[in-house]
Amino acid sequence: MPNFTAVLEVSDGNGYIRAVYIINILSEAGERMPSKIGFDNEKYLQEQTASILERVERFNNKLYLEFGGKLLFDYHAARVLPGFDPNVKMHLLRQLKDKADIILCIYAGDIERKKIRADFGITYDSDTLRLIDDLRGWGVEITAVVITRFNNQPAATMFKNKLERRGVRVYTHSATRGYPADVDLIVSNDGYGANEYIETHHPLVVVTGPGPGSGKLATCLSQLYHDYRRGQKSGYAKFETFPIWNLPLKHPVNVAYEAATADIRDFNLIDPFHLSAYGKTSINYNRDVDAFPVLARILEKITGAESIYKSPTDMGVNRAGFSITDDAVVTEAAKQEVIRRYFRYGCEYAMGLTDRETVERAEVLMKQLDVRCEDRKVVLPARQAATEAQQQDRGNEGVFCGAAIELADGTIITGRNSSLMHAASSLILNAIKHLAEMPAKLHLLSPRIIKSIAEFKKDILNRRSLSLDLEETLIAISIEAAAHPAAKMAMEKLKEIRGCEVHMTHIPTPGDEAGLRRLGINLTAEPNFSTRNLFVT
């Protein structure tokens, strides 16, 4: 997989850039394949593609396909279905690019409040820009961006201007009048008809966005309304991976979906419409089930005929359940994901980013699966490392942090903080020394380099914390690698920790979190702060 060049800008905390470093780091596409596979990705790709094409034909070669979940880098799916390619949707689209238009939706309110995509640490509007670039990298151009529920919000207007001045077509759709109760108003010139029509030219129109609530469904239905007014009898379907409709309601993979969406209060249930229509049990989630009666009436009002869909499950195109090859593997992977989500929500609660109910919901799901935090193998070693750090430095009143990583062969390596570097930094250095079969006492970073960086942070950047965070450590090791073979050999082992599991006893600083994310680490942390300072850079 290709590398990319990351630019690290060091700020003084007041918005001024004090220094710029450049380092080559493995791209996100370099995800390490799990050692145990429970999912047949090739079978899934073939069956999902065939199902989509069949649905296109069913609707007179014009289908609006709502893409749920992440279009690219779907790491949740990759974690709970070991063997799942996080970019499988993109492989599918590349196969169909001569038959598909792509529309990206983003909710104006998400732009305004700077909503964050947690797995990348960037805002939804930035993620939309990244997604456009990534699609182009795959040889796929988007047709348009739609800013939904637009009401002249200043940040949304600036985002619109930015895109248009870079040659991207942008449409704005206001909130649909009458939704959800007044179907006559919704399906009228004052409802969906008030939205500007988006010209598309291919049989398949993929409608996607950076996250839930982006306005994808409303965009699809608005397009259907305009098509029928123009005499084009198009259709709607939904590409959704989770919950997996043909797995049991309380299967850990489906419970993991509930954990992933605990902050928006999603929960799974047996699709009552499917059970009533066909006498068969299938699994869906509350929002789709709640919306189905209204959606069915809207579709019937638009088309002037009875809907072919008898249930929300009918609307979906989802062959994921048929591609699971080892239920035991995906079951264990899903349980681990629920634990990860619990730790994430705990940290987000400590930082004021979510509410207590979200944490409690994740805790309830853990109890349903009979798992504990300590069932994550790296948790206890990380806590032990923090305890050892405190025992060895009793005279220091600072905060003691521990970290642990599980390598591909099951080996657990630990690290702890010191006056020289953060726990994440020592952890990664210890891990690559182990992988390179180097003595544990070998110093990969010379005292001269560490001292120089500390003096730079103190005398030039006026920083209070002088110890090296992980991003700074990665830069330092790349500098050492230019002159010392041992450092170069160890640095080359960084690619082998991609996809490994890491736990920290404290919430990582921005530099640690960014470094671990770039290395492709699956990180969890305890909801404790690594410093008593309120402002951390």
N, C-alpha and C positions, 0 to 999 in steps of 0.2 A: 504494500500500500504506500502511496506517496506521502512525503513529509510536507509540512507547511512551515512558513516562517512566522513566528509570533513576535510582535513588538510589545515590549513591556515598558510602559511609561510610568515613571516614578514621580508622584505628586507630593507637594509639600503640605497637602491637606487643605489648601486654600484655592485649589483649582489651577495652580501654576505647575507646568511640567518642568521638573528639575533635571531629569535624565532620561535617556531612551536607550534601551538595550535590545538587541536582536538575537534570537536564538531559534534554531531549528528544532521543532518538536513534532512528534508523530501526529498525523491528522486523526480526527475522530473516527474516520473510516477504518482505522487499524485495530478495531475491536478484536481482542483475543478470543478465539473460539473456546467455549467451555469444554472441560475434560469429559463430561458426561452429556450425551446428546439425548434429548427426549422429543425432538420435533424434526420432521422431514421438511426442510425449507423448499426443496425443489418440487416436491409433490404439492405443497401449498401454492407455490407460484403457478404451477400448471393448472390446478383446479380452480384457483381464484380467477385467473385470466379467462378460462373457458366460461365460468359462471357469469362474469361481467359481459363478455361478448354475447352470450345467450340472452342476457337481460336487455342489451342494446337492440338486438333483433326483435325482441318482444314489443318494443315501443317504437316501431317504425324508424329505426336507425337514428333516434335522437333521445339520449338518456342523460339526465342530470344526476350524477353520482356524488352524493355527499360523502366525503372522506372523514370519518371520525378518527380521533387519535392523531398521532404525529405522522406527517408525510415522510419525513426523514429522521434518522437517529431515534427510532422508537426503542429506547433502551429498556423501558418497562417490559415490553413484549419480549425482548431478548433475554431479560433476566428471568422471567417466569416461564418462558418456553425455550430452554436451552437448545440451541440449534437454529433458532429464528434469526434471520438476518435483519438487523435494525433498519436496513434500507431496502427491504424486499418490496415495499410499495413503489419505490423509485425504479427498481428493476422492472416491475410490472408496467409502470408508466412509460419507461423507455421502450419497451416492446410495443406499446400502443401509441407512441407519440405521433405517428402519422394519422391516427384516428381520434385524437383527443385534443381538446382545449383545456386549459387550466385557469381557474379563477380562484384568487386568494381573497378570503374575507377576514376583516379585522374589525372588532367592535370599537367604536370611537371612545367609549368609556374606558376601555383597557388602555388605550393610548394616553388618555387624559390622566389616569391615576398611575401610570407607569407600571402596569402589572408585569411581574417577573416570570419567565420560564425557568423553573427551578433547576432543571438538569444542565442548563447552560449559564445561568446567572445573568441573563440579559432580558431587557424588556420585550414585550410582544411586538412593538413596532420595529425594534432592532432585529428581532427574530424573523420578521417578515422580509426585511432587507436581506438578511442572511439566506433565507429560503430561496429568494429570487436568484441570488448569486449561485447557490448550490444547484438549483435546477439548471441554470445555464451551464454549470460545470458538467452536468450530465447530458448536455446537448438538448435540453428541453426549455422552450421559452414559455412564459406565462402569457395569457391573453389579457388579463386585467386584474387590478386590485379593487375590491369593493370595501369602502368604509361604511359599516352598517350602524344603524341607529344614530346617524349623523345629525347633529344639531348645532353646527358651527362652533364646536368646541375648539378653543385656540390651538391646543396641541395637535388635534386631529387635522385642523386646517393646515398647520405647518407641515405635518407629515404628507398630506396630499400635495402640497406645493413642492416638497422635496422630490417626491416620486415623479411628478409630471415634468419637472425640470431636468430629470434624468431619462425622459422618454418613455415612462411607464404610463399606460392608460389607467386612469383612476375614475371610479364611479362612486357616488355617494347615495346611500339609501337611508331614508328616515325610518323611524319606528312605524310599524304597520298600524294604521288606524283600525280600531275595533278589535284587535287581537287580544285574547283568543275567542271571545264570546260571540261577537257579531260577524258571522260568516258572510252575510250579504254585503257588509261594508268592507270586510277584508278582501273579498273577491270582487272588486269593483275598480273603477278608474281612480277612486279616492283611496283605495287600499294598495294592493300590489301594483295596480296600474299607475300609481304616482311615482313608482320607481323607474328610473331610466333603464331601458332595455340594453342588455349587453350582447353585442353581435358576436356570434360564434360560428364556426365553419365546419366542425367535425361531428361525427355521430355521437361521440362520447364527450361530455363536459364534466370534468372533475372539479368539484367545489370543495375547497379545503381552507384551513386557517391555522393560526399558531396554537389554538387551544379551544376548550369548550366555551360555548356562549359567543362564538365569533359571528353568528348570524348566517351560518351556512344553509340551514333549512329554509329560512325566509328568502334567501337569494335564489335557491332552487325553485321554490314555489312562485316567486315573482317572475322568473323566467318562463315557467310553465304557463302562467296566466297570459303573458305576452305572446307566447308561441301559439296558444289556442286561438287567440284573437287574430293571429296571422294565418291560421289554417294549418299549423304544424302540430300534429298530435304526438307530442313528446311525452316522456315519462320520468319518474323519479325513483331512485333506489338509494340504499345506504351501505357504504363499505365500513363495517365496524368489526374490530377484532375482539373487543371485550364488552360485556361478558360473553363467554362462548356458549351459544344457545343450546348445544347438545351435550354439555357437561352438567352434572348435578348442580343444584342450586348452591349447596355448601361445599362444592369442590374448592380446594385451596386456590386454584387459578382464578376462579370467579370471586372468591373472598379477597384475593389480592387486588382485583379491580376495585372493590368497595374501599379497600384501604387507600388505593391511589387517588380516589375521589372523595375521601372523607371530608375534605374541606368544603366541597360543594354539596355534601349530603346525599350523594347518590347511593342507592342500595338496589340489590338484585331481588327479583321476584319471579315466580312462574307467570308466564304470559297468559293472562286469563282469556284473551281473545283467541289465541291460538288453540288453547285447550277446548274452548267452546266450539270453534269452527271445525277442528280436526280430531278432537279427542286425544291429542298428543301433548306431552309436557315439553315445553321449551323455556329457556331462561332469557329474560330481558332485564332492563333496568327501569327504575321508577319514572324517569322523565319521558322516555319513549312510550311507556304504557299509559301514563297520564295524558300525554299529548295525542295519542292515537285517535280517539273518537273525534276530536276537532280536526286533526289532519285528514282523516277519512272524509269528513264532510267537506273540507276545503277542496280536496282532490275531486270529489264528486261534483262540486259546484263549478270547478274550473273545466272539467271534462264533459259535464253534462251526462255522465253515465255512472253506473255503479262501479266503485273502486274494485280493481282486481285483487287488492290487498285485503285479507281478512284479519290480519294481525300485524303488530309491529315486527314480529319475527319474519313475516312474509317479505317485508320491505328490505331486509338485510341481505347482503351478499357476503357470506362468511363461511369459509371452508377450513378455518383454523382447527376446529375440533377433530376433523378427519385426518389431520396431519400429525397428531400426537402419536409418537411411536413408543414411548416409555412413560407410563403414567406415574410410576414411582419417582422418576427424575423430575418431572414437572411439578409434582406434588411438593417435593422437598424444596425446589427452587421457589415456588410460590410462597411457602411458609417463611422462607428467608426474606422475601420481598416485603411481607407484612411487618416483620421485625424492623426492616430498614425504614419503612414508612413511619412506624411508631417513633423511632429515633428522630427522623426528620421533623415530624410535627412537634416533638418536644422542643427541638432547637428553635423552630419557627415561633413557637409560643413564647419561649424565653426572650426572643428578639422582638416580640410584639407584632409578628406577621400573621398570626392565626389565633383562634380562640381556644379556650379550654375544652369546649365540646368536641372539637376535632381530635384533640389528643385522646380524650376519653373514648371516642368512637374507635380509634385505632387500637386502644387497649382492649376494648370489648372484642374486636375481631381477633386479636391475639389469643384471648381466652377461648374463643370459639374453636380455634385450631389447636389449643392446648400447647402453645409455644411460649417461651420466656425470652427475655433479652439475652440471657446467658446461652441460649441455644445457637446464637451467632458466635462462631468459634473464636473470633478475634476480640470479643468483648472482655473476657476475663484476663487474657494476657495484657491488654492495654491498661486495664485497671491496676494490674500487678506492677507494670512498668512505672506508673505514676507513684505507687506506694514506695517502690525502690528508690525513685528519685528523691522523694521526701526523706527517706531514711538516710540517704547518703549526704544530704545537704540540710541538716536540721537547723543550722544557723540562719538559713535564708528564709525570710518571711514571704517570699513570692508564691505564685501559684505553680503547682507541680503538675505537668501534663504528661500523659503516656499515650502511646500509639502502638498499634499492632497491625501486621499485614499477613494474610494467608497467601503463600505463593502457590503456583500451579500444582506443585507436587504435594501440597498439604503442609509444608513447613511453615511454622509461625515465626516471624521475626518481629522484634519490638524496638521501640525508640522512645526517648524521653527528652524533655526540654532541658536547656542549660543556659548559662550566660552567653554561650556562643551561638546557639541555634535553637529553632523551634523543634518540638517533638516530631512534626511531620518531616522536617529536614533530616534529622538524625535517623528516622525510620527508613526513609528512601535510600540514604547512603548505606545504612546497614544492610538493606535488602539487596542492593546491587553488588555490594562486596561479597555477600553470600553467594549470589548467582555467579559471580566471576571467580569464586573459590579463592578469595583473598583472606588473609588473616583479619580477624575482627578488630585488632588494635591498629591496623594500618590506617593512616590518615590520608583520605583522598583529597582533602583541601588543606593546603599549607597554611600555617598560622599567619604567614605574611598576607595571603589573600583575604583571610577572614578579618584580620586587623585593618586592612585597607578599606574593606567595605564598611566595617563598623565606624571608622573615622569619617568616611564619606557621609554616612547616614547622620552622624553626630554633628560634624563641623559644617557640612554643606547643606544638608536637608533639614537640619535642626530637628531630627526625630528623637523621641524619647526612648524607644525600644531599639537597641543596637543588635540584638541577636538576629540571625539570618532566618527569614521565612523560606518556604520551599521554592518560590519563584526565584528569589535571590540565590538560593543554593544551586538551582539548576543552571543559572547563568555562570556561577562561580565554577561549577564542575566542567562546564563547556570550555571555560578559559583554561583551566588546568589541563584538560584533555589535549589542548594544542601543543603542550610541552612535555607532558608526562604520559607514557604508554599505559601505565596502570590506571590512571584516571580515564583515559580513552576507552580502555577495555571495560571498565565499570560502567561508563556512560552508555555504551552500546547495549548494556543489559536492561536499560530503562524500558525498551520495547517489550521485554518479557513480563513486566508487571502490569501491562494493560489488561483490564478486566479482573484484576485481583481485588480481594475484599480487604478493606481497611476500617478500623475503628479507632476513634480518638476519645479521650476522656473529657475533652473540652471542645467547644465550638471553634472551628478553625478560623484563623484570621483571613482577611481577603486574599493575601498572598499565598497562604497555605491552600485555601480552597481552590483558587485558580490553578495552582500548580498541580494539585491532585486531579482536578477535572481534565486538564490538558493531558495528563498521563493516562487518562481513561480508567481511573480508579472508582470502584463502587464504595463510596464513603458513608459511614455513619458516625455520629458523635453524640456524646452525652450533653444534655442541656446545661452545661456549666461554661462560664466565661473564663478565658485564659488570662485575663488581666482585669484589674479593678478600674481601669480607665474606661470612660464611657465612649470616647471617640477613638476608634482604632483604624489605622490605615494599613 
